[in-house]
Amino acid sequence: MTKNYNFTKNELALLNSNNALRLMLGNQEDINPERVLRYVRYEYQVEKNQVELIKLQNWVTENQKRVCVIFEGRDAAGKGGAIRRITHHLNPRFYKVHALPKPSEEEKGQWYFQRYVSHLPNPGEIIFFDRSWYNRAVVEPVNGFCTEDEYQRFMNEVNLFESMITNDGIILIKLYFSISKEEQSRRFEDIRTNPLKRWKLTPVDEKAQELWDVYTEYKEKMFKCTDTKKNPWVIIEANKKTKARLEAMEYLLNKVPYKQ
């Protein structure tokens, strides 16, 4: 049975765009105009936001501002994908993405925040952390990578540390990508069965479902202690990747006063 569609004039114009026609021609056996329309709308809004992000970056460089955006969330929450969308058209000379590996033996003997301080933004620069110092609030204690004393010391110091860097002029934005246990399981399975993605799975990822409740306990402690008026957490509901990416972009655009 053929389904009747009742598209508006504007919707028909979007369906006649090059992107929409390419999607429909590439999947002729199961053409779903409604799904294509949703995707084209999403791509249109992404591109619109990316234009504004270029303006934001120009404001940062011209005014020698410093912006630090941290992305936190459970494994497979979509942090990396969101960062790629945000930075896709930015000038690579004036931003960096840091996904720091586990600390070296030398770094283990340093003040915990030291390795992150060296990666904070210079004047005119935006820094994106794909996981940040908040590893010590959740991932490390859950997996036994730090002692209880190290964890408690971090929780006692982190708000002061963030106050110090924001008092010095850094614009700090803290995003947390939140997904359900079922969605994380589905994404892990997709990664396991895709040879192009399988490299992403780590031993920590493999235990994430088993330790779900423990992660939740430490996550809630983190929010309770570090969601401050000056440096609040922004929770991005990330079960739908497209929606989460747009929300992250739009919060960034609203938070940084680049239109002044």
Stockholm file with secondary structure:
# STOCKHOLM 1.0

chainA/1-260         MTKNYNFTKNELALLNSNNALRLMLGNQEDINPERVLRYVRYEYQVEKNQVELIKLQNWVTENQKRVCVIFEGRDAAGKGGAIRRITHHLNPRFYKVHALPKPSEEEKGQWYFQRYVSHLPNPGEIIFFDRSWYNRAVVEPVNGFCTEDEYQRFMNEVNLFESMITNDGIILIKLYFSISKEEQSRRFEDIRTNPLKRWKLTPVDEKAQELWDVYTEYKEKMFKCTDTKKNPWVIIEANKKTKARLEAMEYLLNKVPYKQ
#=GR chainA/1-260 SS CCCCCCCCHHHHHHHTSHHHHHHHHHTGGGCCHHHHHHHHHHHHHHHHHHHHHHHHHHHHHHTTCEEEEEEEESTTSSHHHHHHHHHTTSCGGGEEEECCCSCCHHHHTSCTTHHHHTTSCCTTEEEEEESCGGGGTTHHHHHTCSCHHHHHHHHHHHHHHHHHHHHTTEEEEEEEEECCHHHHHHHHHHHHTCTTTGGGCCHHHHTTTTTHHHHHHHHHHHHHHHCCSSSCEEEEECSSHHHHHHHHHHHHHHHSCTTC
#=GC SS_cons         CCCCCCCCHHHHHHHTSHHHHHHHHHTGGGCCHHHHHHHHHHHHHHHHHHHHHHHHHHHHHHTTCEEEEEEEESTTSSHHHHHHHHHTTSCGGGEEEECCCSCCHHHHTSCTTHHHHTTSCCTTEEEEEESCGGGGTTHHHHHTCSCHHHHHHHHHHHHHHHHHHHHTTEEEEEEEEECCHHHHHHHHHHHHTCTTTGGGCCHHHHTTTTTHHHHHHHHHHHHHHHCCSSSCEEEEECSSHHHHHHHHHHHHHHHSCTTC
//
